[in-house]
């Protein structure tokens, strides 16, 4: 598998206290769409994200990214809280429930947000 092809799986915490889960090729662009209420971000137009609760880099196909996104969306809040607090657990849940052995790595969501802030302040 080429390590240059990856997708982001992410969980946003919204102002209503709910989680929003998605996948994308470009987390910076997609997060800005959520923040700005883009037409491509319908749910978060109504309930603005307050933060990136957790995110992962997935080195696999778009189809696998979609399966993992759907899987996370199907989890109850208690389990979502577990993977937000301990992002390494997602890999084990996916292996157990979807029987997929994947290359997925947690990425510090605070770094994503600070990199976005740096982009804004450099312009």
C-alpha positions, 0 to 999 in steps of 0.5 A: 500500500502506498503511504502517500494516499491517505484519508482523514477520519475525524470527529467534531464536537458541535455546539449542541454537544453532539459529535459529527463524524466524517472523512476527507482527503483534506482535513484543513479545507473540510474543517474550514467548510464546517466552521464557515457553514458551507453548503457542503457541510449541512449538519454543521451549518445548524450546529457549529463545531466547537473543536476537532474532538479527534482525528486519524490518518487512514492509509487505505482506500476511500471505500475503507474510509467510508466504512470506518466513518459509517462504523463510527456513526453507528456507535453510541455516545459512550463508545465515541467518548472512549475513542475520543479519549483514547484514539488508539482504540479505534483500530481495535474496534475496527479490527474486532467489529469490521474484521479490517486490519488497517493502517490508521494513526491518531493525529493530535486535533489541537495541532490541526487547529493550531496549524489552521490558526497559523494559516489565518495569521500568516495571510 
